[in-house]
């Protein structure tokens, strides 16, 4: 791998980890209330501003294929972000990042099916290793706390599926003749996600918690990091094989999220967490062999 893609991968992983840490501070905002969607609207709005600025200096038109891909991308983006926010505010940062990262299995398989990218025996074993990790993540020894486990593992699982879908859309667009319109793709998707979040904010009922200035600033930062990650990842998905890019970017974000979670939120690693992390790393490394 050349030095430029390697540096961009590292930057994207660090930005993703910072995003996770900031999102975790939104605990207390229920997805049943308008304030939750207000936070999401600020995130996507801030990301749209960043992307609009980038498009001013690097704009290559907007083809119909880009618009269609952007609509699918935006739908997956908004659903994934909503669900991942719910999961992160209830679960541990490192575990959430690990399970969410397994979305790479979907575009990795699609790379083999549609773009003739090879999956080795080790890669197949790595993909199979994902299954026990997901099962263990959902287990809870304390039966009285089953609802607490479900409060993050169920939305996290569906967020993982959305993450995998994003990888497929990225790959489809970046393998097409309009690959240079990636900035427009992400901008349209973020504007779509902003609009949907704003509609929910305007129509849902109020909750007990109000959006503070601190929440607003954190949302602006999350949106900025999120938009940059999407832009970097879309570019990298086009220049690197799926079996290389998706495992590397995810293991980097897992490690960064785990370290920041331990430092910022003093999260403790249980035996079950350790098993999930070890198997998670093993799965990603195997797929990359």
Secondary structure, DSSP 8 states (H G I E B T S, - for coil): --HHHHHHHHHHHHHHHHHHHHHHTTTT--TTSHHHHHHHHHHHHHHHHHHHHHHHHS-----HHHHHHHHHHHHHHHHHHHHHHHHHHHS-HHHHHHHHHTTHHHHHHHHHHHS-----HHHHHHHHHHHHHHHHHH--S-GGGHHHHHHHHHHHHHHHHHHHHHHHHHHHHHTSTTGGGHHHHHHHHHHHHHHHHHHHHHHS---SS---HHHHHHHHHHHHHHHHHHHHHHHHHHHS-HHHHHHHHHHHHHHHHHHHHHHHS-----HHHHHHHHHHHHHHHHHT-
